[in-house]
Each structure stands twice: as C-alpha cells, then as structure tokens.
C-alpha cells in the first residue's frame, strides 16, 4: 500500500535528523582530528623546533613592530598583503663613534736615517706632512694594591694649646667606602656588581677570572659583597619605591627563581622575582622585589601604597582581584589594563601548531594594525612634533576602528572554531582579555603591551640561566635591590658601572634624604657620570 504524504514527510524529517546528527559527528571528529594534529605539531616544535619566540611574518612590515618577529623570514608562511611604510631618515654611514672618551697615545713612525737620506747629497729628506690612522688596544686588566697612609698629628708645643679644648691627636679621614672596612675600592665593588647583575657573570665564574688577573677571591666573598651593597643602597631603593607609588601608571610582571635555605620550602621549589615599572616626571623606574610565592596577596601588598590610576599586567589570574567587583581586594580606583602581546602570542602558537595554516594570521594582522598606529604616533611624540594631549586624541581616533574590527573577528570566529583547539583557546583568551587590553588608549604612558617590563626582567632571566639559584633569601633580597638600580640606570641611559662608581663614592657622605635623592638614576644626567672619566 503506498505511503501517505504525512508518512513520507515524517520519514524525510527522520532522515534529516540522521543527516544532521552525522554532520555533527563529522564536525566533532574534524575538531578532534585538528586537536590531535595540533598536539603533534606542538610536540614536534618542542623537540625539534626553535626555542625562541621569534616568529616569521617579516614579509609584512607591520609584524616588525613585535619583538618576537625579527630574525628570518619563513618561505612557507602564508602570503600576506604588503604594506608600504613611510621613509625614515637614514643614519649616516661609517663607524659608530665611541661614546666614552679614551686616552690617546701617539706613536711616531719614522723611516730609518739611511732610508730617508737623499741618494744625491746624503742629507735627510724634509717632512712635508703626515698620515694618521687609529686602532684600539685592549690592555689586560690587572689589580693594583693601594696602601692608604693616614698621617696622625699630635698636640702643638705652644703654651696655650694645653688650655684649649682641642683634641690632642688628629688623623686624616679614611677613604669613603660604600662597604665600610672592605678590602676593595668602590670602583672594584662597582665592577663586581656590574659583572654579576648587568653582564650576567656568576660569582663562581668571576672568581676564576679574577684569579687570572692575580687576585684570589672566593665566591663567598663576592656574595657577601653583594649582600653588603644591597644593604648600603637601601635608602635609594626606599626613595625609588616612594616615587614608584606616585606614578600614574604601573606595569607588573614576575618570573621564577630558585632560592636555597628558604624557610619551610624545599630547595628545588620555585620562588618569584616580581618587577614593577613606573614613571617619575616621565622617566622610567624599575623595581625588583623577591618573594617566596606567586600568590596574589603579595601583588596586593606591592600595590598597597599605589596612588596612580592604571595597572597594566599580563593575564595572570593573581591580578584579577583588582578588577573583580566580587573580590575583597577589588580596587574601584584602579583601571586594570591588559596586554596585546600576550594575546598575539596565543595566535602565533595556534598558527604554528596547526602547521602554519588556518585563520590565526588574520587576528595577528589586526593586532599589528594597532602597533602600526602606536609606532607612527610615538615617533611624532618623541620628535616633539605633537604633545601628549594630541597624541592621546589621535591614538584613540585611529586605534578604535581597529579595536572594533578585532572584537568583531573574535566574536564571529568563536562560533565556528573548536573551543578545545589552540585557535579556539587563543580566541577565548583574547575575548576574556580584550576589555582590559583595549584600555591602553586612555593614557599616553601606556602602550599596547607589557613588553617594557618584560625587557627589564629579561636580563635577570639570562643571569638566572648562568647562576641557576640564589644561595639564600637574604641574597635574593639584595639581588632585587641591585637589579632595581641596574635596570633603572639602563632605562635612563646610564652605564651601570659608571653609575655604581658615582653613587658608591657619594652615598656614604649623604646625611639627608634630599642628598640621597640627588643620586637616584632618573635624577642625574649622563654628563655628571662622564665627569668620572
């Protein structure tokens, strides 16, 4: 008996449900296959790929704005649209001039008498000019033992001297030292600190180098020098922290460090070095702080006296307490700003683990547009072509359309990409961080990312690879103070060695806070340091 129209329609609906179910199964399987592919590429990248975060989008000049993309182009990278960048002023060719004036030794080269004699009359030929060339000669380091002889002066033989209240014996003052009673001059101590904290040379290796120079000095002695310096510069660090808390903008980041003899902790467990970056009259300040944990409560303690308005961090959940209205530590007076570099990094990773295929470059390019706007306007601000107010208004006007495009792209793709895939996780992370990251346009001292504070922390990370651990919490706290001075000095254009020489000779003579304040690295000029030479 033939089926009725109603029965046929029911069968068709049933078949449609089966087809939809099969399509959903296929879609889920495709997502599962994609996730397994990503895991495969991720394992292969970790085993055989480069450990660097440098990526390969150099065919588009905008990607050069990221510090991760600066080495070599990848021929297999997906084609991207070429963008012309305005011409810049070319640097003069030739050798780079030396910033530090060097002592000059002239050596006169003359022909021997017989060679310059006239073959006709035998007289010396006249000098009619000269040719000059220069070379740099490295004089091997060596130690000199300086013996300080302090003359003592006895009482005067005059009749009235005994009646006076003058001290019967006088002695010339001792040399001023940042570490009282130390066997090393201030310049030598400055060399030790610079080698360890600016050049990342561990003390055990430095001890061997110094032995070649003729001075036998143990690693323990060098470590004690660092702890003593950390104690001596305490007043400077306190003033830096005071100015940091008054900065309108604060950036924060943290990294791991292994510290031995930490109370209640195993020697193989992780501790943390926290870094803050702020400004005083527009000049950068970097402050390192050691703590045994990464708990958000310590981040809260670091911000307890902060009087500024903006806090910029990465997506670490320990900072979420400051913008979460339900958290007891919520700060309504604080604007929490995110980081586009960390958002971008997720998409770069998704692109790589997907075999350099997929839609991730679309998001990367949208973020790069924000950096192109930032680069162009920062250049005008640095050249004083515009003031801060104009910079802020122009950045908002130019960046907001790109921010809108990125937000729309994220929302649209979140509906079609598997949430468990690397691209799906990158989109989820970006959607969660976008409201915070987009706030950077509200203050001229803010940038799209926290790269500035990451650059400050990078020398510590490099040094950590060399010296592996800190011997004690006391040493870690001392290192935090010394790193604070080193990185702040570098950020303000000072050579750490000459800055240390400068403050080590003057800090012991300071009697008031105002005198100490003049030694802060963002309150002295390079000309003052050059006078040491």
C-alpha positions in Angstrom: 0.0 0.0 0.0 1.5 3.3 -1.0 2.6 5.6 1.9 0.7 8.7 2.6 2.1 12.2 2.2 2.2 12.6 6.0 4.2 9.3 6.4 6.7 10.4 3.7 7.1 13.8 5.4 7.8 12.0 8.7 10.4 9.8 7.0 12.0 12.8 5.4 12.2 14.6 8.8 13.7 11.5 10.4 16.3 11.2 7.6 17.1 15.0 8.1 17.7 14.4 11.8 20.0 11.4 10.9 21.9 13.6 8.4 22.2 16.5 10.9 23.5 14.0 13.5 26.0 12.6 11.1 27.1 16.1 10.1 27.6 17.0 13.8 29.5 13.8 14.3 31.8 14.6 11.4 32.3 18.1 12.7 33.2 16.8 16.1 35.6 14.3 14.5 37.2 17.1 12.4 37.7 19.1 15.6 39.1 16.1 17.4 41.5 15.4 14.4 42.5 19.1 14.5 43.3 18.9 18.2 45.4 15.8 17.7 47.2 17.5 14.8 48.0 20.5 16.9 49.3 18.3 19.7 51.5 16.5 17.2 52.9 19.8 15.8 53.4 21.2 19.3 55.4 18.1 20.4 57.4 18.3 17.2 58.1 22.0 17.7 59.3 21.4 21.3 61.5 18.5 20.3 63.0 19.9 17.0 61.9 23.5 16.6 63.5 26.7 17.8 63.0 27.6 21.4 62.9 31.3 20.6 59.5 33.1 20.4 60.6 34.8 17.2 58.0 34.4 14.5 58.1 34.7 10.8 55.8 37.4 9.5 58.5 39.7 8.2 57.0 39.9 4.7 54.5 42.4 6.3 56.4 45.4 7.7 53.8 45.7 10.4 54.9 42.5 12.0 58.3 44.0 12.6 56.7 46.0 15.4 56.7 42.9 17.6 59.9 41.8 19.3 59.0 38.2 18.5 59.3 38.7 14.8 62.7 40.0 13.8 65.0 37.2 12.7 64.4 35.3 9.4 61.5 35.1 7.0 59.9 31.7 6.5 59.2 30.9 2.9 56.4 28.6 3.8 54.5 31.3 5.7 51.1 32.2 4.2 51.2 35.2 1.8 50.2 38.5 3.4 49.5 41.8 1.9 52.5 44.1 1.5 52.2 47.5 3.2 54.4 50.4 2.4 55.9 52.2 5.3 56.9 55.9 5.1 60.5 56.6 4.5 62.6 57.3 7.6 65.6 59.5 8.0 68.7 57.4 7.2 71.6 57.2 9.6 74.9 58.4 8.5 77.3 55.8 7.2 80.6 55.0 8.8 81.8 53.6 12.1 79.9 54.3 15.2 81.6 56.9 17.3 82.8 55.8 20.8 80.6 57.4 23.5 83.3 57.2 26.1 86.4 59.4 25.7 89.5 57.2 25.6 93.1 58.1 26.5 95.1 58.7 23.3 98.7 57.5 22.8 100.5 58.8 19.8 103.3 56.6 18.3 105.5 58.3 15.7 106.7 56.1 12.9 109.7 57.4 11.0 112.0 56.0 8.4 115.5 55.0 9.4 118.2 57.5 8.6 119.6 55.6 5.7 116.1 55.1 4.2 115.1 58.8 4.2 118.6 60.0 3.1 118.8 61.8 -0.3 120.6 59.5 -2.7 122.3 62.5 -4.3 123.6 64.6 -1.3 123.1 62.2 1.6 121.0 64.7 3.6 117.7 63.8 5.3 114.7 64.5 3.2 112.3 67.1 4.7 109.0 66.2 6.4 106.1 67.5 4.3 103.1 66.1 6.1 101.7 63.0 7.8 99.1 60.3 7.5 97.1 59.3 10.6 95.3 56.0 11.4 94.0 54.7 14.7 93.4 51.3 16.4 92.1 50.2 19.7 94.4 48.4 22.1 93.0 46.3 24.9 95.2 46.5 28.0 94.6 43.3 30.1 93.0 44.0 33.4 95.3 43.9 36.5 94.9 44.7 40.1 96.9 47.4 42.0 97.2 47.3 45.8 96.6 50.8 47.1 98.0 51.5 50.6 96.3 54.4 52.3 98.7 56.1 54.7 96.8 58.4 57.2 99.1 60.8 59.0 98.5 61.4 62.7 99.0 64.9 64.2 100.0 65.4 67.8 99.5 68.3 70.1 101.1 71.7 69.4 104.1 72.7 71.6 102.7 76.2 72.2 101.8 77.2 75.8 98.2 77.9 75.1 97.4 74.5 73.4 97.1 72.7 76.7 94.5 75.2 77.9 92.4 74.8 74.7 89.8 72.1 74.3 91.3 70.9 71.0 91.7 67.1 70.6 95.3 66.2 71.4 95.6 63.9 68.4 94.2 64.4 64.8 94.2 61.9 62.0 93.4 62.3 58.3 90.0 60.9 57.4 89.9 57.4 55.8 88.7 56.9 52.2 85.0 56.9 51.8 83.6 53.4 51.0 80.2 52.1 50.3 81.1 49.0 52.3 83.0 50.2 55.4 86.1 48.2 56.1 86.0 46.4 52.7 89.3 45.2 51.2 88.1 46.6 47.8 87.8 50.1 46.4 84.5 51.5 45.4 85.4 51.1 41.7 86.3 47.4 42.3 83.0 46.8 44.1 81.2 48.5 41.2 83.0 46.2 38.8 81.9 43.1 40.8 78.2 44.3 40.8 78.2 45.2 37.1 79.7 41.9 36.1 77.1 39.9 38.0 73.9 42.0 37.6 74.4 43.7 34.2 76.7 41.2 32.4 75.2 38.0 33.9 78.5 36.6 35.0 78.0 34.3 38.0 80.3 34.7 41.0 81.9 31.3 40.7 83.0 32.1 37.2 84.1 35.6 38.1 86.2 34.1 40.9 88.2 32.2 38.3 88.6 35.3 36.0 89.9 37.4 38.9 92.4 34.7 39.8 93.8 35.0 36.3 94.1 38.7 37.0 96.2 38.0 40.0 93.6 38.2 42.8 92.5 35.2 44.6 88.9 35.8 45.9 86.3 33.3 46.8 82.7 33.0 45.6 81.6 33.5 49.2 83.4 36.8 49.5 81.8 38.1 46.3 78.4 37.0 47.6 79.0 38.9 50.9 80.0 42.0 48.9 76.6 41.8 47.0 74.7 41.5 50.3 76.6 44.4 51.8 75.9 46.5 48.7 72.2 45.6 48.9 72.1 46.8 52.5 74.0 50.1 51.6 71.7 51.1 48.8 68.6 50.5 50.9 67.9 54.3 51.3 68.0 54.7 47.5 65.6 51.8 47.0 63.1 53.2 49.5 63.1 56.5 47.6 62.6 54.7 44.3 59.6 52.8 45.8 58.2 56.1 47.1 58.3 57.6 43.6 57.0 54.4 42.0 53.9 54.5 44.2 53.2 58.1 42.9 53.5 57.1 39.3 50.3 57.5 37.3 50.9 54.2 35.5 52.3 50.9 36.9 53.3 47.8 35.0 53.9 44.5 36.7 55.3 41.1 35.9 57.0 38.2 37.7 59.4 35.3 36.9 60.7 32.3 38.8 63.9 32.0 40.8 65.3 29.1 42.8 66.4 30.1 46.3 68.2 27.8 48.8 67.6 27.7 52.5 64.1 29.2 52.2 62.2 28.6 55.5 59.6 25.9 55.1 60.4 25.2 51.4 62.3 22.6 49.6 65.5 23.8 47.8 64.1 22.6 44.4 60.8 24.6 44.8 60.2 27.8 43.0 60.2 31.3 44.4 59.5 34.5 42.4 61.1 37.8 41.5 58.4 40.5 40.9 59.1 43.5 38.8 57.3 46.8 38.6 57.8 49.6 36.1 56.6 53.2 36.8 57.5 56.7 35.9 58.7 59.9 37.7 58.3 63.0 35.6 58.1 60.7 32.6 61.3 58.9 33.4 61.2 55.1 34.0 61.7 53.4 37.3 62.2 49.6 37.6 61.7 47.9 41.0 62.5 44.3 41.7 61.0 42.5 44.7 61.7 39.0 45.9 59.0 36.8 47.4 58.7 33.1 48.1 55.4 32.7 46.3 53.3 33.9 43.3 50.2 34.5 45.4 48.0 37.4 44.5 48.2 38.6 48.1 51.8 39.6 47.5 50.8 41.5 44.4 48.2 43.2 46.6 50.9 44.2 49.1 53.1 45.6 46.4 50.2 47.9 45.4 49.1 48.8 48.9 50.5 52.3 48.6 50.0 52.9 44.9 48.3 56.3 44.3 48.2 56.0 40.5 45.3 55.1 38.2 46.4 52.4 35.8 47.8 48.9 36.4 49.0 47.0 33.3 49.7 43.3 33.5 49.5 40.1 31.6 46.6 37.6 32.0 47.9 36.0 35.3 44.8 35.4 37.5 46.6 36.7 40.6 45.9 40.3 39.2 42.2 39.6 38.6 41.3 40.5 42.2 41.9 44.2 41.4 39.1 44.4 38.8 36.7 41.7 40.1 33.9 43.6 42.0 33.1 40.4 44.0 36.7 40.1 45.3 37.5 41.6 48.7 40.7 43.2 47.2 38.7 45.0 44.4 40.1 48.4 43.7 37.5 50.7 42.1 40.1 53.5 41.9 42.3 51.3 39.7 42.0 50.8 35.9 43.3 47.3 35.1 44.9 47.2 31.6 45.8 44.0 29.7 48.5 43.1 27.1 48.1 42.6 23.4 51.5 41.0 23.1 50.2 38.0 25.2 47.0 37.9 23.1 49.1 37.8 19.9 51.4 35.2 21.3 48.5 32.8 21.6 47.6 33.2 17.9 51.2 32.8 16.8 51.3 29.5 18.7 48.0 28.4 17.2 49.3 29.1 13.7 52.5 27.1 14.3 50.9 24.1 15.9 48.4 24.0 13.0 51.2 23.5 10.6 51.2 27.2 9.7 47.7 27.0 8.3 44.4 28.4 9.4 42.9 31.8 10.3 45.3 32.8 13.0 47.3 35.3 10.8 44.1 37.3 10.3 44.0 38.0 14.1 47.7 38.7 14.1 47.4 41.2 11.3 44.5 43.0 13.0 46.7 43.4 16.2 49.6 44.6 14.1 47.4 47.5 12.9 47.3 48.7 16.4 51.1 48.6 16.7 51.5 50.5 13.4 49.3 53.3 14.8 51.4 53.3 18.0 54.7 53.3 16.2 53.7 56.2 14.0 52.4 58.4 16.8 55.2 57.6 19.2 57.7 58.7 16.6 55.9 62.1 16.4 55.7 62.3 20.1 59.5 61.6 20.6 60.3 64.1 17.9 58.1 66.6 19.7 56.0 67.1 16.6 52.9 66.6 18.8 52.2 67.0 22.5 50.8 64.3 24.8 47.2 65.6 24.5 47.3 65.5 20.7 49.0 62.1 20.8 46.2 60.7 23.1 43.3 62.1 20.9 44.9 60.9 17.7 45.6 57.4 19.1 42.0 57.0 20.2 40.7 58.1 16.8 43.0 55.8 14.8 43.0 52.8 17.1 39.3 52.4 17.9 38.3 51.2 14.4 41.0 48.5 14.5 39.9 47.5 18.0 36.3 47.2 16.8 37.4 45.1 13.8 39.3 42.8 16.1 36.5 42.4 18.6 34.1 41.5 15.7 36.5 39.0 14.3 36.9 37.3 17.7 33.1 37.1 18.2 32.5 35.8 14.7 35.1 33.1 14.8 34.3 32.0 18.4 31.1 30.4 16.9 32.9 28.3 14.3 36.2 27.2 15.8 36.5 24.2 18.2 36.9 25.6 21.7 39.5 22.9 22.6 41.8 23.7 19.7 44.7 26.0 20.0 43.0 28.6 17.9 39.8 28.2 19.9 41.7 28.7 23.2 43.5 31.7 21.7 40.1 33.3 20.8 38.7 32.5 24.2 41.8 34.1 25.9 41.6 37.1 23.6 37.8 37.6 24.3 38.5 37.5 28.0 41.4 39.9 27.9 40.1 42.2 25.2 38.2 44.6 27.5 41.3 45.1 29.6 43.9 45.2 26.8 41.9 47.9 24.8 42.2 50.3 27.8 45.8 51.2 26.8 44.5 54.1 24.7 43.4 56.0 27.8 46.8 57.3 29.0 49.9 58.4 27.0 52.3 56.4 29.2 50.5 53.2 28.4 51.4 51.1 25.3 49.6 48.1 23.8 51.7 45.6 25.8 53.8 45.0 28.8 57.0 44.4 26.8 58.8 47.3 28.6 58.6 45.5 31.9 59.4 42.1 30.2 62.5 43.7 28.7 63.5 44.8 32.2 63.1 41.3 33.6 64.9 39.6 30.6 68.5 40.3 32.0 67.5 38.7 35.2 66.2 35.6 33.3 69.5 35.5 31.3 71.5 35.7 34.5 69.4 33.0 36.1 70.4 30.6 33.4 74.1 31.2 34.4 73.9 31.3 38.2 70.9 28.9 38.5 69.9 29.9 42.0 70.3 32.3 44.9 72.1 31.0 47.9 69.7 32.4 50.5 66.6 34.7 50.8 69.0 37.4 52.1 71.0 37.2 48.9 67.8 37.2 46.8 66.6 40.4 48.5 70.0 42.0 47.9 69.9 41.0 44.3 66.4 42.5 43.9 67.7 45.9 45.1 70.8 45.8 42.9 68.8 44.7 39.8 66.5 47.7 40.5 69.3 50.1 40.3 70.9 48.4 37.3 67.7 48.3 35.2 66.6 51.8 36.1 70.0 53.2 35.3 70.0 51.5 31.9 66.4 52.7 31.2 67.6 56.2 31.8 70.6 56.0 29.5 73.3 55.4 32.1 76.1 52.8 32.1 75.6 50.7 35.2 79.3 50.6 36.0 79.8 54.4 36.0 76.5 54.8 37.8 77.7 52.5 40.6 81.0 54.3 40.8 79.1 57.6 41.1 76.8 56.6 43.9 79.4 54.4 45.8 81.6 57.5 46.2 78.8 59.8 47.3 76.2 57.7 49.1 78.3 57.3 52.3 78.6 61.1 52.6 74.9 61.8 52.4 73.3 62.9 55.6 69.8 64.0 54.5 67.1 62.5 52.3 67.5 65.4 49.9 71.2 64.5 49.3 70.3 60.8 48.7 67.5 61.8 46.4 70.0 63.5 44.0 71.7 60.2 43.4 68.6 58.4 42.0 69.3 57.2 38.5 66.4 59.2 37.0 67.5 62.4 38.7 71.1 62.6 37.5 72.4 63.3 34.0 74.9 61.4 31.8 77.1 64.5 31.9 77.6 64.0 35.7 78.7 60.4 35.2 81.1 61.4 32.4 83.0 63.6 34.8 84.3 60.4 36.4 86.3 59.6 33.4 
